[in-house]
């Protein structure tokens, strides 16, 4: 059972249950992506959660970090299970998930043109991935 974030009021969203927020980033001016025990995407102008249902059905847990591509099409996640993955935000669909690190993935970032994804890990390594295919 995945805890939810709610009570989005006056710019504050509160984690419920035992959920912890590890990463927050903006997508455009109206959407925030948060990583923790799952991924939530909020429309900050309405205070409404978007995309959470589909991502929870995929059982995204242990998400430690998240990043959105500059064009807003892709969401990258790094997990405590040592994996890196990319989601298509428009289709709300997982594009790929790869192993490669030997420790908790602590950072993910897209290149300016969104073609590459870099990930950093507690194993002290940085990996560069093809954002479309997941090849390293």
N, C-alpha and C positions, 0 to 999 in steps of 0.2 A: 504494500500500500504506500503510495507516494504522497508525501505531505504537499499541501498546496500553499500558494501565496495568495493572500486576498487582502481585504481592508485597504485597497489602494485609494487613499483619501488624501487630498492636499499634497500630492507628490510623495507619499510614503506608502510602500507596500510592505506588509508584515508577513514573515514566514510563520506558518502554523506547524504544529507538531514538532518533530525533531529536525526539520530541515535547516540547513545552513547555507548562507550565500557566500560563494567563493569568488565569483566573477560577475561583473556587470559592465555592459557596453551599450552605446547608443547605435541605433540603425536609423539614419536620417534624423529628423527632428521630432518624430512622434512615437518611436518605438524603442523599447529597452529590452535587451536580451540578458537574462540572468542565468548563471550556472550554479549548481549546487547539487542537490539530490534530484536532478532533472533539469530541464530547460523550460523556461517560461518566456513568452514574448508578450509584452503589454503594449497596447495603444495608450500612450500617456495622455492624450487629449480626452479620451473617453473613460480612462481608468479601467478598461476592459482587457481581459487576458485573451490572447489569440494563439493559435497553433498548439496550445498545451496538450489538448486531447490526443492528437495524432502522435506527438512525441512521447507522451506517457504510454500509449499503447505499444510503442516500440521498446518500452522499459529502459529508457535512458536514465540510468542511475550512476552515481559516482562521478558526475560531471564536475571537473575541477576548474576548467577555464573555457571561455567561449569568445568568438570573434565573428564579426559580420564583414563580408567583402564590401569594398567601396561602392560597388554597383547595387548592393542590397539583395543580391540574388542568393548568396551562399552563407551558411552558418557553419563555422568550424567548431568542434568541441575536442577537448582533451580530457581524459578520464583517469580515475584512480586505478583502473584496470590496465593501465599502460597503453591504451589505444588512442588513436586520433581518428576523427570522422568528419565528414562533410555532409550537410543537408541542403537540399534545394528549398529555400524558404517560400518560394511561390507555389510549389507543388506540395510542400510539407512532406517531403520524401527523402529518405536516406539515400545518398549517392554512393558512399563508400565508407568503410571502417577498416583501419589497418593497425596491425601490431608492428612494432619496430623498436620501441623504447624498452628499457628494462627497469623502469621505475615510473612513478606517478608523473603524468604529463601536466606540467605547471603553467605552460604558456602556449598560445597559438596566435599566429598573425598572418594575414594575407599580404601579398605584395600589392603595390599600388594598382597594377593591372588585373589583379585577382586571378592570375594564372598559376601562381605558386603559393604554397602554404608552408610556413615554418612552424616547427613545434620544438619546445624545450622541455626537458625532463629532469626529474630529481636524480636521474642517472648521470647527470652532467653532460648530456649530449644535446645537440641541435640537429634536427632532421629537416630536410626540405622535400616537399611533396608536390607532385603535379596536382593542382586543385581539382581538375576535372576527372582524372583517372585514379588518383591515389597512389600512383607509382612514386617510389622514392629514389 
